Amino acid sequence: MTIAVSENPAPSADSTFDLRRVLCTWSEGSKVGQRGAPATIGETTWNARFFSTTAVATNLWAVPGGEIGTDFSATVSASTMIRGGGGYSFASSNVVADVQSWLWDASSNFGWVMMTESEGTARTARRFYSRQQPYTNDIARLTIEFTIPPYITLIEESGDLFRFTFDAENDRGYVVEFAPGLPSNAWQTLTNIVTSIAFEQITVFDTRTNGPQRYYRIRAQ
């Protein structure tokens, strides 16, 4: 994940900022400018997840600014040192696991919060570019890199011999696993494969004498 920080003309203190998953619903603001403006109904503020003229407890953060373990995950997803203005990147760390969990359950996706580890230190506040900024090159970006998983291209059997073929990428390792049924939490390794420096087709052999049925999967390493 990449973010941009605007330069602060006053002396500032460097600090490490953490990404943490937000665990509850919240809203966005519609105000612009560097000094903000009074909140309107439904906007998120320091005290409230959804601002209202009556302080309804369900609309508030657990504590002003949000509470780790209640409003925000106790697990840090990623961290980076923030100094002056410029672009900064958060390495994957637990970010990949967060995105995967949101893919499985979109209703749990409330995004991340960025928090300095030194909130008690003066001048650690920073102003981050958001998607409302007119400078599109500086908005926050989540970059996902992935590898297309291998897939089986040929299945054959002859007597008690069973074989299948898959296309392997160059210079990558694979683990071929099997299980007697699905779903399974007990996958076992049939073979480990290390490919050459060139694209190739891999053929895997097994025998039917190992059981009445088997399910196979291929994991890239």
Phi, psi and omega in degrees: 000135183239135179230164176238140181242133178276150183289137176258120184294335180276155177304137183230162180253130177290147177201159177274131177254137179254147167262129176228143176294136172278134188257001183216166182289152176204175183240188176240161175263162179243007183277154179233170180099170185270346184248359177074189181198163178305139182289150172251168186307130175093349180281156177273134178231182178300325183265329191235142171286326176223108183294139173214161181286343174247128186287077177284127187302324182290346179268356187260156167292160179301322172222157178306131182088351180095149183242130176293132182096341178242300179272327182234148182299144176285345180268128177282126180279324178192158181219152173204152178279128178253124180245248180275194180292158180136189180263143180225148179238141173259123178293165189300308182042244179267003182298320180299316179296322178298311182297320179296319179295325177290328177294319179288325183220088184298335181291347179265003184273100175245012177080193179244157169246142175260125182226133174288147176280358184233050183296339178277357181262133181295147174066029172264356178295144178225155176250117183259141175293139179243178182289348177278352183293145178287345182267092189296336180286347185252001181287158180296143181226138171252115182256125182246123175251133183215161177244130178295125184293153178292151177226150184283131183253343183209134176231128180218154173218147179215107184064236179268002182261130180237138178215152173217157184237142174221155179275125183250140176285160180289145173054046179221145179263152180224150173240124176262123184238161179219158175213150182284345181197172179230145354289162183217139172249016184230050177294138179242151182279126173271315179198155173251140184230131172245120184277167179275190182279359181237154175303139180206163174262133181252134176249129182247135181247146173209167180243147181288346182289353181280354179155167182291333179205153177213146173247142184239152171214156181238125179247127174280144179249000000 
